[in-house]
């Protein structure tokens, strides 16, 4: 399958694939970080917004929230979930906004969808241009040095008389600036199982390299990947939350 096949042909199943994600906790955590580090504004843009679950929680919290994604089928579902929000089909590496944003988010490690360091650098520059003074860019990331190719996260859910089993895991060859997100879906209906495999090329970098890319544009704070409490990153785990205030 092509790199976008999963999100084009199987967009209707995306929310099932992410059924184990606590969107509410993630959204509320970032809202707290915005209160601590942001400019107090309520204009919000969610990059790689998918079907809009995070946008929904930001709208409910009083933000003027918008979303951006490269997949039109995903955005069609987002508009159904959040009819009062504005959505645009753009590449996060080169997006534009109609007005400055106070908060830009990118959840679910989606900054890694920039396939290389050049694209990621372009994305960070686009974010910087789009932010208002003292605006915040908040996202999570994984350090390539900590990736364990053996780890695979799985969960199952029943939907319309079918059992779906989803798997996802990082894969890094040990060198270079590319890693992969490997995804699998199995759908079992009346004892018959169909299976899909997909792989997305993503940028690989260490947190040292990431901070070097961020420093020219932002004041950077790094926190443990914990949406229940705000704790400075201790440099041990391989994933973290980045809070970046526009200079």
C-alpha positions as a Python dict, from the first residue, in 0.01 Angstrom:
ca = {
    (1, 'X'): (0, 0, 0),
    (2, 'X'): (108, 357, -55),
    (3, 'X'): (216, 570, 239),
    (4, 'X'): (-122, 744, 261),
    (5, 'X'): (-337, 441, 181),
    (6, 'X'): (-433, 371, 540),
    (7, 'X'): (-561, 723, 602),
    (8, 'X'): (-732, 747, 262),
    (9, 'X'): (-897, 409, 215),
    (10, 'X'): (-953, 332, 584),
    (11, 'X'): (-1026, 679, 722),
    (12, 'X'): (-1356, 558, 862),
    (13, 'X'): (-1161, 321, 1091),
    (14, 'X'): (-914, 579, 1217),
    (15, 'X'): (-1108, 653, 1536),
    (16, 'X'): (-1124, 280, 1609),
    (17, 'X'): (-749, 255, 1560),
    (18, 'X'): (-705, 533, 1817),
    (19, 'X'): (-974, 413, 2059),
    (20, 'X'): (-721, 364, 2338),
    (21, 'X'): (-602, 728, 2326),
    (22, 'X'): (-717, 965, 2600),
    (23, 'X'): (-776, 1275, 2389),
    (24, 'X'): (-935, 1458, 2681),
    (25, 'X'): (-630, 1418, 2906),
    (26, 'X'): (-393, 1519, 2626),
    (27, 'X'): (-596, 1830, 2541),
    (28, 'X'): (-636, 1941, 2902),
    (29, 'X'): (-265, 1892, 2972),
    (30, 'X'): (-166, 2114, 2681),
    (31, 'X'): (-422, 2372, 2786),
    (32, 'X'): (-250, 2385, 3128),
    (33, 'X'): (88, 2426, 2961),
    (34, 'X'): (-52, 2707, 2749),
    (35, 'X'): (-174, 2878, 3066),
    (36, 'X'): (175, 2854, 3215),
    (37, 'X'): (383, 2953, 2913),
    (38, 'X'): (151, 3115, 2660),
    (39, 'X'): (25, 3463, 2584),
    (40, 'X'): (-330, 3407, 2711),
    (41, 'X'): (-482, 3407, 2363),
    (42, 'X'): (-745, 3158, 2248),
    (43, 'X'): (-660, 3114, 1879),
    (44, 'X'): (-558, 2751, 1832),
    (45, 'X'): (-442, 2542, 1537),
    (46, 'X'): (-398, 2163, 1553),
    (47, 'X'): (-151, 2027, 1296),
    (48, 'X'): (-221, 1679, 1159),
    (49, 'X'): (-561, 1703, 1325),
    (50, 'X'): (-696, 1379, 1176),
    (51, 'X'): (-1068, 1343, 1246),
    (52, 'X'): (-1061, 1633, 1493),
    (53, 'X'): (-1089, 1478, 1842),
    (54, 'X'): (-840, 1721, 1996),
    (55, 'X'): (-1005, 2015, 1820),
    (56, 'X'): (-1335, 1911, 1979),
    (57, 'X'): (-1189, 1938, 2331),
    (58, 'X'): (-1026, 2273, 2259),
    (59, 'X'): (-1354, 2412, 2124),
    (60, 'X'): (-1532, 2290, 2434),
    (61, 'X'): (-1271, 2469, 2649),
    (62, 'X'): (-1344, 2802, 2479),
    (63, 'X'): (-1065, 2811, 2222),
    (64, 'X'): (-1121, 2935, 1867),
    (65, 'X'): (-984, 2610, 1736),
    (66, 'X'): (-896, 2510, 1379),
    (67, 'X'): (-736, 2206, 1221),
    (68, 'X'): (-502, 2116, 940),
    (69, 'X'): (-432, 1779, 779),
    (70, 'X'): (-300, 1642, 451),
    (71, 'X'): (-585, 1389, 418),
    (72, 'X'): (-914, 1523, 285),
    (73, 'X'): (-1114, 1214, 393),
    (74, 'X'): (-991, 1270, 749),
    (75, 'X'): (-1092, 1636, 733),
    (76, 'X'): (-1438, 1543, 608),
    (77, 'X'): (-1486, 1341, 927),
    (78, 'X'): (-1338, 1625, 1136),
    (79, 'X'): (-1596, 1867, 996),
    (80, 'X'): (-1873, 1630, 1101),
    (81, 'X'): (-1731, 1617, 1456),
    (82, 'X'): (-1662, 1992, 1479),
    (83, 'X'): (-1898, 2176, 1240),
    (84, 'X'): (-1816, 2515, 1394),
    (85, 'X'): (-1440, 2479, 1332),
    (86, 'X'): (-1244, 2568, 1020),
    (87, 'X'): (-1028, 2297, 861),
    (88, 'X'): (-781, 2315, 575),
    (89, 'X'): (-606, 2052, 366),
    (90, 'X'): (-238, 2150, 375),
    (91, 'X'): (106, 2001, 425),
    (92, 'X'): (238, 2094, 769),
    (93, 'X'): (582, 2164, 619),
    (94, 'X'): (451, 2459, 419),
    (95, 'X'): (118, 2567, 567),
    (96, 'X'): (-21, 2917, 591),
    (97, 'X'): (-278, 3075, 822),
    (98, 'X'): (-516, 3368, 781),
    (99, 'X'): (-428, 3518, 1119),
    (100, 'X'): (-160, 3464, 1387),
    (101, 'X'): (-223, 3175, 1625),
    (102, 'X'): (-171, 3181, 2001),
    (103, 'X'): (-128, 2804, 2034),
    (104, 'X'): (-27, 2544, 1777),
    (105, 'X'): (-39, 2178, 1872),
    (106, 'X'): (74, 1858, 1705),
    (107, 'X'): (-30, 1545, 1895),
    (108, 'X'): (42, 1173, 1850),
    (109, 'X'): (405, 1225, 1742),
    (110, 'X'): (278, 1370, 1416),
    (111, 'X'): (567, 1612, 1366),
    (112, 'X'): (755, 1297, 1265),
    (113, 'X'): (536, 1275, 952),
    (114, 'X'): (784, 1520, 802),
    (115, 'X'): (985, 1260, 615),
    (116, 'X'): (1328, 1421, 668),
    (117, 'X'): (1516, 1693, 852),
    (118, 'X'): (1467, 1944, 569),
    (119, 'X'): (1091, 1900, 583),
    (120, 'X'): (1089, 1919, 963),
    (121, 'X'): (1294, 2239, 953),
    (122, 'X'): (1046, 2386, 704),
    (123, 'X'): (760, 2283, 933),
    (124, 'X'): (918, 2457, 1234),
    (125, 'X'): (970, 2771, 1027),
    (126, 'X'): (605, 2760, 917),
    (127, 'X'): (495, 2722, 1281),
    (128, 'X'): (711, 3017, 1384),
    (129, 'X'): (561, 3238, 1112),
    (130, 'X'): (208, 3133, 1206),
    (131, 'X'): (239, 3208, 1579),
    (132, 'X'): (155, 3538, 1742),
    (133, 'X'): (409, 3704, 1971),
    (134, 'X'): (485, 3473, 2265),
    (135, 'X'): (269, 3205, 2108),
    (136, 'X'): (327, 2842, 2202),
    (137, 'X'): (400, 2536, 1991),
    (138, 'X'): (337, 2214, 2184),
    (139, 'X'): (406, 1863, 2050),
    (140, 'X'): (543, 1525, 2148),
    (141, 'X'): (840, 1345, 1993),
    (142, 'X'): (1043, 1025, 2014),
    (143, 'X'): (1424, 1009, 2032),
    (144, 'X'): (1564, 776, 1766),
    (145, 'X'): (1834, 657, 2008),
    (146, 'X'): (1569, 498, 2231),
    (147, 'X'): (1360, 318, 1968),
    (148, 'X'): (1317, -54, 2032),
    (149, 'X'): (1213, -221, 1706),
    (150, 'X'): (1071, -516, 1901),
    (151, 'X'): (799, -313, 2072),
    (152, 'X'): (450, -320, 1923),
    (153, 'X'): (141, -167, 2081),
    (154, 'X'): (-183, -358, 2020),
    (155, 'X'): (-548, -317, 2104),
    (156, 'X'): (-879, -460, 1982),
    (157, 'X'): (-1229, -318, 1949),
    (158, 'X'): (-1564, -446, 1822),
    (159, 'X'): (-1751, -239, 1565),
    (160, 'X'): (-2054, -329, 1352),
    (161, 'X'): (-2030, -705, 1420),
    (162, 'X'): (-1658, -711, 1335),
    (163, 'X'): (-1355, -746, 1559),
    (164, 'X'): (-1071, -508, 1475),
    (165, 'X'): (-717, -563, 1600),
    (166, 'X'): (-470, -278, 1560),
    (167, 'X'): (-92, -276, 1599),
    (168, 'X'): (165, 1, 1574),
    (169, 'X'): (537, 31, 1638),
    (170, 'X'): (844, 236, 1553),
    (171, 'X'): (1126, 93, 1344),
    (172, 'X'): (1470, 253, 1310),
    (173, 'X'): (1761, 94, 1127),
    (174, 'X'): (2019, 256, 1356),
    (175, 'X'): (2147, 530, 1127),
    (176, 'X'): (2023, 816, 913),
    (177, 'X'): (1733, 1058, 941),
    (178, 'X'): (1443, 828, 860),
    (179, 'X'): (1243, 588, 1073),
    (180, 'X'): (914, 413, 1003),
    (181, 'X'): (582, 382, 1178),
    (182, 'X'): (457, 32, 1104),
    (183, 'X'): (83, -24, 1131),
    (184, 'X'): (-135, -331, 1101),
    (185, 'X'): (-510, -385, 1101),
    (186, 'X'): (-700, -712, 1116),
    (187, 'X'): (-1077, -722, 1067),
    (188, 'X'): (-1259, -1042, 1157),
    (189, 'X'): (-1624, -1083, 1052),
    (190, 'X'): (-1813, -1412, 1083),
    (191, 'X'): (-1487, -1598, 1123),
    (192, 'X'): (-1323, -1446, 813),
    (193, 'X'): (-1017, -1226, 874),
    (194, 'X'): (-886, -954, 643),
    (195, 'X'): (-547, -795, 710),
    (196, 'X'): (-380, -468, 609),
    (197, 'X'): (-20, -364, 658),
    (198, 'X'): (106, -10, 615),
    (199, 'X'): (430, 177, 677),
    (200, 'X'): (488, 550, 699),
    (201, 'X'): (828, 708, 640),
    (202, 'X'): (899, 954, 921),
    (203, 'X'): (1185, 1176, 1032),
    (204, 'X'): (1428, 1028, 1285),
    (205, 'X'): (1636, 1247, 1513),
    (206, 'X'): (1767, 1266, 1866),
    (207, 'X'): (1637, 1520, 2115),
    (208, 'X'): (1973, 1697, 2096),
    (209, 'X'): (1923, 1741, 1722),
    (210, 'X'): (1561, 1845, 1773),
    (211, 'X'): (1652, 2114, 2026),
    (212, 'X'): (1918, 2245, 1786),
    (213, 'X'): (1646, 2289, 1522),
    (214, 'X'): (1411, 2458, 1769),
    (215, 'X'): (1656, 2696, 1940),
    (216, 'X'): (1676, 2958, 1660),
    (217, 'X'): (1299, 3005, 1673),
    (218, 'X'): (1183, 2925, 2026),
    (219, 'X'): (1254, 2916, 2396),
    (220, 'X'): (1219, 2544, 2467),
    (221, 'X'): (1095, 2355, 2772),
    (222, 'X'): (1097, 1973, 2772),
    (223, 'X'): (867, 1767, 2995),
    (224, 'X'): (811, 1402, 3070),
    (225, 'X'): (557, 1237, 2842),
    (226, 'X'): (290, 1239, 3111),
    (227, 'X'): (-47, 1403, 3053),
    (228, 'X'): (-153, 1370, 3417),
    (229, 'X'): (116, 1591, 3569),
    (230, 'X'): (375, 1843, 3451),
    (231, 'X'): (723, 1713, 3525),
    (232, 'X'): (1054, 1826, 3369),
    (233, 'X'): (1209, 1564, 3144),
    (234, 'X'): (1495, 1388, 3322),
    (235, 'X'): (1673, 1272, 3008),
    (236, 'X'): (1605, 902, 3061),
    (237, 'X'): (1292, 819, 2861),
    (238, 'X'): (1280, 821, 2484),
    (239, 'X'): (969, 1033, 2443),
    (240, 'X'): (883, 1377, 2574),
    (241, 'X'): (656, 1681, 2549),
    (242, 'X'): (808, 1994, 2398),
    (243, 'X'): (672, 2338, 2485),
    (244, 'X'): (817, 2602, 2258),
    (245, 'X'): (753, 2977, 2303),
    (246, 'X'): (805, 3198, 2000),
    (247, 'X'): (1094, 3437, 2025),
}
